[in-house]
């Protein structure tokens, strides 16, 4: 931070520490040729198209973004596969293995305690992030990713537990949990959920499970929602008729209390009980999922948070997650389809937890459809972090990628399209983008494997835009290629000109699929968001070359934060957007169709004469009678910006417009669960506009000024209605006092 601000900037920070936010209505000043810090010149006669899918989102299963986050399942490790992986039972030849859940939990992360900084390794060394912690651990020869698995089940006192492969539920789910009662009044097992099971008073939750017993008489079991210490019961349900064969049992639990740290218990008296696929969903999800194989998979409030972004595309499911630390832990889509109880899950070895694969290819496509966005499907190309598949052996994975495209877009009577139809979606989805691998350039076998994937996919699906992990140059064809950057605020601001001078002929089309400030950005602060906005003005200026871009990561669970900055922070019932979330929404909603030539000039005679301003202007309508002018102030000064419009239509600028702005006097300010709207966009009506005017912009601010040209029905309506009245998320929270709801897109 010291390297970023010089003495002049520091003085400005002190001078403007108490600067007030803009009033609901204020007047721009006529440009008089003096008293301005920087000028922004927009040539209305020079425009070029920008990509219609410029701003989107990137979903990766990292930091419990899916399991414990967007995925609405409330039980952690519902099929006991995480425990089986942690003990090595999955790969062992034994048919049965006793397991002491208390002892196993003691050797792993406690399910009821957050995993946050400082992370410590077995030598008690501290690390600033889980990423750094995991990287250091993986350098050790004795490291095993299974050690990071959370043990989310606890046996009641006197109940003995064992994993069994005898009489499996199905071929893809070979492991079950066997419980044997002791002498106490009740036996059973309790699930912690994801840092607590969140229940609301009066709300209904649907439990489903598979059970069997070796007892000669049919057995009754009780499913209960309990308090953390298990002294209070919020709901209970008796399920009858458990016998020697597997039975699926289901029912509803209506909670008598609201508790963010509840437990789900399965209880019985005497004898033994074997369980598998113990699941708990909000009943509203079950009802909404009628007609589909599984319940509606998405948490309502988090789905609303994504809808408010109005993303043009969604890249999924990784990231490093698609690669895996080893190929044996890579994401394989065929294991992620069908009923939940037939999904084996896999170890998310890169990010240190078990993935149920409840969010599989079907669910990701369902999410893209719900968001009305372009899916960008990333496939593993036989390359993981630690090993690779030889090109001579990779063809089955090529066929797997081709099969995935048939699952997505094939007719309902095709082999894989019929499986999609059977899951509840007969209509084919449309897909136009597929990425071959993630960050694999330079790794052994990537080039050879890429060529096989590219050739086979292009031959069968010639319309697809295929995305490589770098510009392949003379080695292989390049449609579009991934470009990633994680850096500090100063460097991110300077990257606003990074793509200047690039051309499609020379550089191909670029997908800036992962970018964010991670150094000096805290847990997601203002200075990081402002510098990212400056970088995004450069994306717009080069919107013919940079065709797509996404902030990363998207979600993170507050209790397991492997990455310093994440756009949306969640726990088991709340969420808030960091300042970058609001910047992404502001830019997406004002993206437009064409970029107008925009130049920034710093006044060398002004007190604040550092190059700390970025800007871009885009057409918001086919006739360009509405313009969004983005002005970014990456400084501690309130800047006076001279806006100069040139071109034949400059004289038709209406006097009144609207300004949406995000600003803070404190560059390190962050949002939190306690203050989710501490840094949140506001709006103001601006008059005094014209071909030339001076606009004050706040320190550390991102500003989107809506200008209207001439008087047309569309312009007049827009001027009257404003540009949405600011952040819908913030307005909803102010009105309801709730931290997250199903926010409708504006």
N, C-alpha and C positions, 0 to 999 in steps of 0.2 A: 504493500500500500504506500510506503514512503517513496518508493521509486516512481509511483504514478503521479503524485501531486507535488508540484514545486511550491516555493514560498508564496508566489502570487496566488496560486489556486487555493492554498491554505488560508490566506487572508480573505479570499472571496468566500470560502466556506464559513468562516467566522462571521463575515459581514452579513451573509444571507441566511444565517442559521434560523432566524425567526421569520423567514419570508412567508407570507400568507398565500394560500391557494387562490386561484382566480375566482372572481365572483361569477354568479350564474349568467350574467351578461356584462360584457365589457366592449370597449371600442378600440379597434386598431387605429393607429395614427397614420396620417398621410406621410408618405416618404418625402423628406425634405433634403435628402442628400447628405445628412450629417447625423451624428448621434446614433450610430448603429455598430454592432460588433461584427456581424457577418451578413452577407447577402445570399439569398437563394433565388436564382434566376431560372424561370421555367419557360421554355420555348413551346408554345401551344401548337406551332406548326410542324414540329419535329417529333414524331412518335414512332414507336415500333412495338409489335406484339410481344407480350410476355406469356409465359406458359400458363394455361388455365389451371394447371395442377401444381402451382408453385409451392403452396404451403399446405403441409399435411402433418400427420403424426406417425410416430414410430413406436409400436407396442413391442416390448420384449418382456419375457418372464424373468424379471430381475427384481430383487427387493420385495418379493411377494406381490408383484403387480397383478398377477392373475390369481394363483392360489393364495387365499387370504385377502384378496383385493377385489378386482373387477368380477372374478368368478364368485357366484353367490353362495356356493357351498359353505356351510358354517362349521362342519366337522373337519379337523385336520387329520390326515392319514386314515381315511374312511375304510380302506381295505387292508390296513396293517402292513402295507408293502414297505413303508419307510422303516418300520421296525425290523422287518425282514432284511432290508438292505443294510441297516446299521449293524445287525448281528452277523451278517454274512450268510444268513439262512437261505436267501434267494439262490445263491450259487452252490450251496452245500448239497451233497448227495443225501443227507439225512432226511427222513420223512417227518420227523418231529423233533422239536428242540424246546426245552424249558427256557423261559426267559424271565428274569427278574426285572420288571419294569422300573422299579425304584433305583436299582443299581445301574441299569442302562441309562436312565435319565441323568444320573449323577455324572456320568462320563460324557454327556452331551450338553448342548445348550438347554437351559431350562425353558419350558414352553411358556411360562408365565412371566418371564423377565425379558426386557428389551435387549436387543443386540445392537448397541450403538457405541460410539466412541466413549472411552478408549477401548479399542479391541486389543486383547492380550493373547500372546501365544503361550505354549507350554513353558517357555523360559521367562514368562512374565514381562516380555517386551511389549510396549504399547505402540499402537499404530493409529494414524489419524483417520483412516477409512477402512472399511471391510475389504475393499479392493486391495489395498496395500497389505492388509493382514493376510488375505488369502494368497496373494502373490508370494509373500515371504514363506508361508507355510508350504506352498507347493514346491519350493526349492529344496525342501528337506527330503531325503530318501525314504523316510518313514511316514511321510504324509499320506493320508487316506481320506478322500473327500467324504466318505461315509461318516467321518467323525463330526461333520458339521450338521448332520441330520438332527432335527428336533424330535424328541420322543414326546408325543402329545397325548399319550394314554397313561392312566394311573389305575392300578388295581385297588379295590377296596381291601382293607386289612383282612387277612385270612384267605383271600382269593388267590389261588395260584394260576399262573398263566403260562401258556406254551403256544408256539407257532406250529402249525401242522400243514402238511401237504396231502394228507389222506382225505379222500372224498372231496376233491376240490370243487369249488362252485362252478367253474368252467375252465377251459383250457388256457385262457389268457389271464386268469386270476387264480393261480394255483395255491396261494397261501391264505390261511384263515387263522383266527385267534381262538384258542380253546381255553375256557375258563372252568375251574373246578372250585366248588364252594368249600369253605372251611366250616368250623363249628359255630361261627357267629350267626346273628339273626338274618343277615342278608349278605349276598355276594354280588360282585359285579365289577364294572369297569367304567371309568370316567374320562371324558375327553375335554381338553382345555380349549379346543377351538384354536383360533389364531389370535393369541394373546387375549383370550376371553371369547366366549360366545355371546354376541350381542342380542339381547331380546328386549322387546318393548311391551309395555303393559297393554293388554287387550289385543295384541297381534297374534296371528296364528302361524305356526311353523309345522311343516309336514316332515315327519320322520319316516324313513324307510330303512329296512335292514333285512339281511338274510340270516336265518338261524336254523340250527339243528341240535339235537341232543341224543346221547346214547341211553338216557333214562327210558325205562320201559313204559312209563306213563307220560302222556302229553304234558308239557310244561307251560306255565304262564311266565311271562317276563314283564317287567315294568320299565318303561322309558320315562325319564324325568328330566326337567330343567331345574337345576339346583343353583344355589348361591355359591360363591367361591369357596367358602368353608364347608359347604354341603349341609349346613344346618337348616336352611330354608328351601322349601320346594315351591317353585313358581308354577309348575304344571306337571302332571303325570298321566300316563296312559298305560293300560294293561293290554298286552298282546297275547292272545291265547293260542293253544294248539300246536306248540312247537314239538316236533317229533323227530324221527331218525333221518328223514330226508330234508334237504334244503327247502325252506319255505320263505317266500318274500312276504314280509309283514309291514304294514304301513298304517299311519294314523296322524291325527292333528293334535298339536299341543298349543293351547292358548295361554300365554304367559300372564300371570297375575301381577307382575312387576316389571319395571324397566331396569336392566342391569347390563352394563357393558362388559362385565367380567363373570358371566354365568358359566355353568358347566352342563354338559349333556351326559347323563348316566344311563347305563343299561344294567338293570338289577334283576336278581332271581334268588330263589331259595332252594338250597340243597342240590346235590348232584352236579352235573356238568352242563355247559352251554358252549356251543361253537358259533362264532359270529363272523360275518363278512359284509363288506359294503354298507357300513353304518353311515347313513346320510341324513342331513338336516338342511332343508331349504325353506325360505319364507313361502308360505302357502300361495301367496300371490304369484310367485315364480312358477310353482307347480301348475296353477290354473292357466297361466299365460302360455305354458309349454304344452298344453293339451293338443294332441295331434302330432307332437314330436316325440322322438324316442326318449329324450331326457327333459328335465325341467328347463324353463327359460333360464339361461345361464348367467345373466348379468345383474349386478347390483344396481338398483335403480338410481341412486344418487350419483354414482360414478359414471354411469351411462349418460346422465344429464350433463355432467362436467365435460364429457367429450362432445356431446351435441352442441354445447355452447361454443366450442371451437370451430364448428362447421368445417372440418378438415376436408381438403380436396382429395386426399389419398390416405391410406393407412398401410404402412409397411409392417410386416409381421412374419414369424414370431421371434425373430432375432436378426442380427446380433449374434453375440457369442453363444447364446442359448441354442441357436440352430446348429452350431458346430459341435458343441460339447467339449469338455476337457479331453476326453477320449472318444473315439468313434462309438464305443459301446454305450456312451451316454448322450449321443446325438439325438436330436428331435427327429422321430420317424413318424410321418403322418398316418401311416396305416395302423399304428398302435393307438391313434387318438380318435378313432371313429367308432360308431356303434354305441350300445348302451354303456353307461358309466361303469357298471360292474364288470364289463368286458374290456376295460382299458387298463393295461398293466401298469401304466405310469413309468417314470424313469428318474434316475438321479440327475438333478440339475447340478452337475459337478462344478460347473464354472462359477455359479453363484451360491453354492453351498446349501441346497435344500432339496427335498423331494418334490417332484412335480407329479400331480395326479393325472395330467393330460385331460382334465375335465374341459379345459379350453383346448380343443383340437381344431383341425382344419375346418370342420363343419361350423363350429362356433365362431371362428375367426371370420369366415365368410358371412355368417349371420350378422356379426358385428359390423362388417363393412356395409352390408345391406341396410342395417338399422341407421347407420350414420350417413347413408346415401353418398358413399365415397368410393374412390377407386381402390381396389385391393392391390397391394404389391406383395406377392407371395415369394418368400425367400426359402430356397431349398438347399439342403446340404449336398455338396458335390463330391463327397468322399474325402473331405479334409476336416480334421478336428485340430484342436490346439496341440495335441501331443502325438498324433499319428495320422496316417492317411491311407486311403485305399489306392492301390496301384491302378493305373489306367486300364491295364489288362483285365482287372477284376471289377471295375466300377460299373459295367453295363447294367447289372440289376438295379443300381441306384438311378441310372438314367431312365430306365423303364418305370421306376417308382415315381420319378418326377412327371413323366408322361401320363401315368395313371392318375396322378393328383389333378392334372388339368382336365382329364375326363371326368373325375369326380366333381370338379367345380362346374364345368361347362358342358358336359356331355348330356345327351338326351336321356330321359328317364328310363328308356329301354336298353341303354348301353350297360356294360358290365359294372362300371363304377358309378355311372349316373343313376343306375337303379338303386344302389346302396344309399346315395344321397336322398333319393326319393323316398326310400323306406324310412329314413330318419326324419322325414317330415317336410322336405323341400323338393317337390317334383320339378319345379321350374329351374332350368339351368341358370347359374349365375354368369355374369360377364366378367372376364378377366383380360386385362391388356398388358400387364406388367409381371415379369418374373425375374427375381434376382438369383444369380448362380453363385452361392456361397456368401461369406461375410469376412472381410478383412483377410483374405487368403492369398493375395498376390505375394509372390516370393516364397510361399510354402511349397514343400515338396509335393508334386503331382497336381498342383492347381492348374497350371497351364494345360497339361495334357488332358486332365479331366474336363476342364472348361470347354475345350474344343469338342469333346464328345457330347457334352450336354448341349452346347450351343447348336451344333449341327443337327442333332436329333430333334430338338424342340423347334428350331426354325423350320425344319422340313415338314413337321406335322402341324405346327401352329404359326404360320408365317406372319400373322398379324401382331404377334406379341413383341413388345419392347423388352429385350433381354438386357439385364443389368450386370455388368462385370464389377469386380472389386477394385479395379484400377483401369486406367487407359491402357489397353492391351497393345497399342502401337502396331508394329509390323508383325507381332507374334500371332495375333488373332483378331477377329472382327470385334468392333466395339459399337454397340448401339448407344448405350448410356452407361456411365460408370460412377461408382460410389466415391465420395470425397468426405472425409471425417475430420473434425477438429475439436479438441477440448483444450482450452487455453485460459489465459488471464484476461481481465477486462481491457487493459491497454492494447494488448495484441489483437483482441477481437475487434475493438474499434478500428484499429489500423487495417484489419482484413476487409474493411468496407470497399477497398479498391483492389482486392486480390484478383478478382476475375476480369478487371478492366483489360481490354485488348484481346481477350480470348475470343476465338471464333469456333463455330461448329466444325468447319472444315479442318482446322488444325487441332482443336482440343476435344472434339466430340461433345456430346451433351453430358452435362454433369448433374448428378444427384447428390446434393449435400445432405446425405441421409442421417448424419449425426453431427450436431454441433451444439456447443454450450460452453459457458464459462464455468470452469471447475476449480481454478486456482484464484483465490481472492474473491470468490463468489459466495463465501459462507455456506449456509444451507439453502441459498437461493435468495440473493439480495438485489437491491435496486441497481447498483453499479453494474452488476452482471447483466441484468435485463436491458439496461440502456445501451450497453456496448453491443449486445446481440441485435438490438433494433438497428443500430448503425450498420452492422454487418448485413442485415436484411435489406437495407436500402441499396446496397451493392448487388444483392441478388436480384432485386427488381431492375436495376440499371442494366444488368446482364441477363435479363429474363429470357433471352433467346438461347443462351448457352446453359445457364443454370435453370433446369426445367423443373426441378423438384427440390424441396428442402424440408428437414424435420429436426426440431429440437429433440434431444435425447438426454436421459431416459424420460419416459412419460409418467409412470407411476412409481411410487415407493411407499412401503409400509413404514410408518414412524418407528416401529419396533425392530426393523431390520433394514438398515440403510447402508447398502454397499457402495453407494456413490454419493458424492457430496451435494450435488444439486440435481433435483428431479422436479419436473414441471408440476406434478400434482402429488401432494403428500396426504396419506390416508392413515386411518387406523380401522378398527372393525366397524365403525359407524359414522365416521366424520371424514371430511376432506377439506383442504384449502389449496388454492393455487398460489405458487410463488409469483413474484412480479413477472417472471418470464412467461407464465401462463397468460397473463393479461396482455402482454406484448404480442404473443402469438395470435391471440384472438383479435386484437386491434388490427394487425397487419393482414390477417386472413379476410376480415370483413371489409377491408378497404383495398384488397389486392388489385382489383380492376383488370382490364383486358389489354391495355397498352401503357407503355412507359413513355412519359414525356421528358424530353431532354432537360435535365436538371443540373445546374452548376452551383457550387458553393464557393464563395470567396470570403476570406477573412480580412477584416479591416485592419491594416497594420498600425493604424494610429489609435485604435481603441485600447482601453485598459486591459480588457480580456481579448488578446489577439492570438492566442494559441488556436490551432486547428482542432476545434472540439465540437464542430457542428457537422452533421450528416443530413442529407435530405434526398427525397425522391418524390416524384409526382406521377400519378397514374389516372387514366381515364376510368370512370365508374359507369359509363354508359356507352353504347355503340356510337352515339354522336359526340361523345366527349363533352356533353353539356354539364356534367358533374365531374369534379376532379377531387381526388384525395391527395393532399400535400402532407407528406410526413416530414417532420423536422425533429431531429434528435439533438439534444443538448447534453453532451458528455463533459460537463464541467460543473464547478461549484458556483458559477456566476449565473444570475439571471441575464440572459442574453436578449438584446434587441436585434431582431432579425428583419432585415429589409427584404421583402418579397417583391420580386419584379417579374411581371408576366409579359411575355412578348408574343407577337403573332397577330393575325388579322382579327381574331375573336377576343383578344385581351380586353378590349373596351367594353365587352358585354358582361363582364363579371358583376354579379349582383352584389349589392352592398352588404347583405347579411349572409352569414354562414354559421357553421357549427364547429366546435373544437372539442375533441375528446383527448384527454391528456392523462398521463401517468407521471407523477413527480414526487420527489421527496427531498427535503433538505439534507437528509442523512443517507449517504450512499450505501451504508451497511445495513439499512433497515430491512427487516424480513417480516413476512407474515407468519402466523402460527395458529394453532387451534384456538388459543385464547384471543388472538387478534387476527382473524382470517382476512379482514379488510383493511388492515393497517396501511398497506400499499395497494391501492385499487384505483382504477380509472375514474375520472370525473368528467363532466361535460359542461360546456359553457357556450352560450350564443355570442357570436362576434358580429359587430357591425363596423362600419367604416372601411369595408373592403373595396377593392378596385384593382386596376392594373398595377398600381404601385402602392404599397403600404408597409408599415413597420409593425411587427408583432412581438410582444414580449413573451419569452418562453422561460419557464421555471428552471432552476438548477436541477441537474440529473433528471431529465424529463424526456418523455416520448410523446410527441404531439401529432395528432391527425386532424388537419384542418380541411373541412369539406367546403369546397367552393362551387358555386352554381353560375353557369353562364346563360345569359339571356333569360327570358321568361317563357317557360314551357310547362305544360301540366306536370311532367315528371319533376322538373326542378322546383316548381312551386310547392308540390306536395312534399318533396324532401325538405325544403326549407321550413315548412310548417311543422313537420314531424320530427325534425332533427335527424341524427344518425343513430338512433336506437336508444338515446338517453343514457349512454354509458353501459357499464358492465351489467348484464342481466343477472349474473351470479351475485354481484354485490347488492343489486336492488332486491333480489329475492331474500337474501340474508337479512337485509335491513328491515324488510317487511315482516319476516317470519321469526327471526331470531334463531333460525336453524342453520347448521353449518353445511348442509348439502341437500339438495332436492333434485327432482327431475326437471332441470332447467331447460326450457324450450329454446331452440335456436331462434335468434332474432331475425 
